[in-house]
Amino acid sequence: MFVKSWNIILLSIGDFVKEFQRSQRDSKKEVGRMLKTLRVMLVPNKYQNTRLFQFAGTSRFAYNWALEQEKKNYEAGEKFINDYELRKRFTVFKQEADNKWLYTISNNVCK
């Protein structure tokens, strides 16, 4: 096994996606095992930067909410909540009036 490495600096998000897709496409043509490394620095515009921070905040919120649910369940002496049940509870939680803002963020962020 050998390593192929690229140094990519100051790459926009769109260019990063194109470069990553190209590297994936090229890796399928190669024979043998090869480990590829991409060193990337993203430079998002203002809108993308805002969305990235929103996604990070929502992800942290969902994690803390799930952790709180697990702690309550543990204190009640019950087993851990499975993923399916947590997602059902989170969907009900999102439908409450105070939590409608969660619909402005992609569902994949909260999974």
C-alpha positions as CSV (number, residue, x, y, z in Angstrom):
1,M,0.0,0.0,0.0
2,F,1.3,3.4,-0.8
3,V,-0.1,6.9,-0.2
4,K,-0.9,9.5,-2.9
5,S,-1.3,12.9,-1.4
6,W,-2.4,16.3,-2.8
7,N,-2.0,19.7,-1.1
8,I,-5.0,21.8,-2.0
9,I,-5.2,25.3,-0.4
10,L,-8.0,27.9,-0.6
11,L,-10.6,25.8,-2.3
12,S,-14.3,26.9,-2.6
13,I,-16.9,24.4,-1.5
14,G,-18.0,23.9,-5.1
15,D,-14.5,23.3,-6.3
16,F,-13.9,20.9,-3.3
17,V,-16.9,18.8,-4.3
18,K,-15.7,18.7,-7.9
19,E,-12.1,17.7,-6.9
20,F,-13.4,15.1,-4.5
21,Q,-15.7,13.5,-7.2
22,R,-12.8,13.6,-9.7
23,S,-10.5,11.8,-7.2
24,Q,-13.2,9.2,-6.5
25,R,-13.7,8.6,-10.2
26,D,-9.9,8.3,-10.8
27,S,-9.5,5.9,-7.8
28,K,-11.8,3.4,-9.5
29,K,-9.4,3.2,-12.5
30,E,-6.3,2.4,-10.4
31,V,-5.1,-1.1,-9.8
32,G,-4.2,-2.3,-6.3
33,R,-4.8,-0.7,-3.0
34,M,-4.1,3.0,-2.7
35,L,-4.8,5.3,0.2
36,K,-5.5,8.9,-0.9
37,T,-5.3,11.9,1.2
38,L,-6.8,15.3,0.6
39,R,-5.6,18.3,2.6
40,V,-8.3,20.9,2.2
41,M,-9.0,24.4,3.5
42,L,-12.6,25.5,2.7
43,V,-13.3,29.2,2.0
44,P,-17.0,29.6,2.2
45,N,-18.8,32.8,1.2
46,K,-21.0,34.6,3.8
47,Y,-24.2,32.6,3.1
48,Q,-22.3,29.3,3.2
49,N,-20.6,30.3,6.4
50,T,-23.9,31.2,8.0
51,R,-25.4,27.9,7.0
52,L,-22.4,25.9,8.2
53,F,-22.8,27.5,11.7
54,Q,-26.5,26.9,11.6
55,F,-25.9,23.2,10.8
56,A,-23.3,22.9,13.6
57,G,-25.6,24.6,16.1
58,T,-28.6,22.4,15.1
59,S,-26.5,19.3,15.3
60,R,-25.3,20.2,18.8
61,F,-28.9,21.0,19.8
62,A,-30.1,17.6,18.6
63,Y,-27.3,15.8,20.3
64,N,-27.9,17.5,23.6
65,W,-31.7,16.8,23.3
66,A,-31.0,13.1,22.7
67,L,-28.6,13.0,25.6
68,E,-31.2,14.5,27.8
69,Q,-33.7,11.9,26.7
70,E,-31.3,9.1,27.4
71,K,-30.5,10.5,30.9
72,K,-34.2,10.7,31.8
73,N,-34.7,7.2,30.6
74,Y,-31.7,6.0,32.6
75,E,-32.8,7.7,35.8
76,A,-36.2,6.0,35.3
77,G,-34.3,2.6,35.3
78,E,-35.1,1.7,31.7
79,K,-33.0,0.5,28.9
80,F,-31.3,2.7,26.3
81,I,-33.6,4.2,23.7
82,N,-33.0,2.8,20.2
83,D,-32.3,5.0,17.2
84,Y,-35.8,4.5,15.7
85,E,-37.6,5.5,18.9
86,L,-35.3,8.6,19.3
87,R,-36.1,9.7,15.8
88,K,-39.9,9.3,16.4
89,R,-39.6,11.4,19.6
90,F,-37.6,14.0,17.8
91,T,-40.1,14.3,15.0
92,V,-42.9,14.9,17.7
93,F,-40.6,17.4,19.4
94,K,-40.0,19.3,16.1
95,Q,-43.8,19.6,15.6
96,E,-44.2,21.6,18.8
97,A,-44.8,25.4,18.3
98,D,-41.5,26.5,19.9
99,N,-39.4,24.1,17.7
100,K,-40.7,25.0,14.2
101,W,-37.3,26.5,13.4
102,L,-35.9,23.0,13.1
103,Y,-37.7,22.7,9.8
104,T,-35.4,25.3,8.3
105,I,-32.5,22.9,8.6
106,S,-32.0,19.7,6.6
107,N,-33.2,16.5,8.3
108,N,-29.7,15.0,7.7
109,V,-28.2,17.4,10.1
110,C,-30.3,16.1,13.0
111,K,-29.7,12.4,12.3
